[in-house]
Amino acid sequence: MRLRAGLALLLCLGGCGGGDEEAAELVAYVNNLQRFQPYNQLVEGYIAFFEAPGRPVTQAEVDAARQLIDEYARAVGRIDSLSFKGEGLRIAHRFYVLSCEDARQLAADSTGDAQKEARTVAFGLRALRAYITGRLYPGLEVMLAYRNLDLGDSALAWPE
């Protein structure tokens, strides 16, 4: 997974050519990512919830977190990246989709009790957060900087 994420960042850096149309497309994409902030807040909340020491976890809570990952993956997958003019942006989005699918797979293990499943789901959620904050957002920031575009500090901020 790290190799794919690194490759995505490299391709994003290499695919930053283009003109005003690609710049407008990049700005629109970054602004569109704001609609995923509620998902990101829920991801962060579940991570904190599952990591709380001594807190019993129910199967319903584990299932709700898995459903969140499924809904998030479907929402990200609905973005039509094939119409993107910028190759770097197209590749970055494809890896975003793949990271959501990876999170789904990591969280899918349903063997064991609810506590064990909660750890598995939390692992998938942390992997998704790590990709977004460590690869996607920095890659998009590089593409924005390459075009001398500044959308402000909050454009690509992970909720705390």
C-alpha positions, -999 to +999 in steps of 0.1 A: +000+000+000+029+024+008+044+017-026+011+026-044+007+058-023+043+068-030+038+062-066+007+083-066+025+112-051+053+108-076+029+107-105+010+137-091+042+157-090+051+146-125+016+152-139+013+188-128+015+204-163-014+220-180-032+253-182-060+272-167-085+245-173-065+220-153-060+246-126-097+253-124-104+216-123-079+212-094-095+240-074-130+225-080-117+191-069-102+204-037-134+224-030-154+193-037-134+174-010-151+196+016-182+175+012-162+146+027-155+165+059-185+149+077-171+115+068-137+125+080-151+137+113-169+104+118-137+085+109-118+105+135-146+100+160-147+062+155-109+060+158-110+079+191-140+058+203-123+024+195-090+035+210-105+046+243-091+023+270-115+001+289-145+011+269-167-019+259-177-020+223-209-035+209-213-053+177-237-026+165-210+000+170-185-021+150-211-026+122-219+011+121-182+019+116-180-006+088-211+009+072-194+043+074-164+030+055-187+015+029-206+047+025-174+068+023-160+044-004-191+047-024-192+085-022-156+088-032-161+063-060-190+083-075-167+111-085-161+108-122-123+111-125-122+099-161-133+133-172-104+151-154-081+168-178-051+167-154-034+133-153-020+140-119-054+147-104-069+117-121-042+095-106-045+111-072-082+105-072-078+069-083-055+062-053-081+079-031-107+054-043-082+025-038-074+036-003-111+036+006-113+000-008-082-009+012-098+004+043-129-017+035-108-048+032-088-041+064-120-037+083-138-067+069-125-094+093-155-105+113-138-133+132-137-130+170-156-109+195-167-073+191-135-060+208-113-078+183-134-067+154-133-031+167-095-032+166-096-045+130-121-017+120-100+009+138-070-003+118-088+002+086-100+037+097-064+047+107-051+035+073-077+056+055-068+087+077-031+081+071-035+080+033-056+111+032-035+132+056-001+117+045-005+113+008-037+128-008-037+162+009+001+168+006+000+157-031-029+181-038-010+209-019+020+203-042-002+205-073-018+238-059+016+252-051+030+243-085+002+265-100+007+292-074-029+286-061-036+292-024-069+280-011-062+287+026-052+265+055-086+250+059-090+237+024-073+204+031-074+201+068-083+169+087-108+174+115-094+171+150 
